Amino acid sequence: MQRDASGDYLGSNAKVFPVLSIEEPEAHLHPAMQYKFLKFLKENSKEKVRQIFITTHSPNITAAVGLDQIICLHRKEDNSLNVAY
C-alpha cells in the first residue's frame, strides 16, 4: 500500500504479486471506521495493489462497495461450492 515505496523496500515479490488480503475488519473496527477504512483503501490502492480481498460478514462493508465488486461464496447441501458474482 506504500505509494512511493521502491522495489527495494517492498521486495521483489511485491512487484510480481501485488495483492492485499484482509480478514474480517469488522472484528476490530467500529462501523464508522469501516467506512473510513474502505475509503482509504479505494483512494490509496490504485498504484501498487491491483487486487484487494476482504472477507467479511459485515453489512456495513458490503453496503459501502458496489455490486460488481462483491463475490459471494457458499456451500450447497451436497457440499459443492457455489460462486455468485
ZAMARGU-4260 file (C-alpha; in steps of 0.2 Angstrom, whole numbers, plus 5000, padded with zeros to 4 digits):
<rodrens>
0) 5000/5000/5000 | 5015/5011/5001 | 5013/5024/4987 | 5031/5030/4985 | 5040/5014/4990
5) 5054/5007/4980 | 5056/4989/4975 | 5070/4988/4987 | 5058/4992/5001 | 5044/4981/4996
10) 5054/4967/4990 | 5054/4958/4973 | 5039/4948/4976 | 5028/4963/4979 | 5030/4968/4961
15) 5026/4951/4955 | 5010/4948/4966 | 5003/4964/4972 | 4988/4958/4982 | 4981/4964/4999
20) 4971/4952/5009 | 4961/4957/5024 | 4951/4945/5035 | 4935/4952/5044 | 4940/4970/5048
25) 4923/4972/5057 | 4930/4962/5071 | 4942/4977/5076 | 4933/4992/5068 | 4918/5002/5073
30) 4905/5003/5059 | 4910/5022/5056 | 4929/5017/5055 | 4924/5003/5042 | 4918/5016/5030
35) 4934/5026/5033 | 4945/5011/5030 | 4936/5007/5014 | 4938/5025/5008 | 4956/5024/5012
40) 4959/5008/5003 | 4950/5015/4987 | 4960/5031/4987 | 4977/5023/4991 | 4977/5006/4981
45) 4976/5012/4963 | 4995/5012/4961 | 5003/4997/4970 | 4990/4985/4974 | 4980/4978/4960
50) 4968/4967/4970 | 4961/4968/4987 | 4952/4953/4995 | 4941/4957/5011 | 4932/4943/5019
55) 4918/4949/5029 | 4901/4946/5037 | 4898/4965/5039 | 4883/4973/5031 | 4892/4990/5033
60) 4906/4984/5022 | 4895/4976/5009 | 4884/4991/5008 | 4899/5003/5005 | 4905/4994/4989
65) 4897/4991/4973 | 4888/4975/4967 | 4902/4972/4954 | 4915/4971/4967 | 4906/4958/4978
70) 4909/4939/4975 | 4899/4928/4987 | 4905/4910/4991 | 4894/4897/5000 | 4892/4878/5000
75) 4877/4869/4994 | 4868/4855/5003 | 4878/4842/4993 | 4894/4851/4999 | 4898/4858/4982
80) 4904/4876/4981 | 4893/4890/4974 | 4901/4906/4967 | 4890/4921/4964 | 4896/4937/4955
</rodrens>
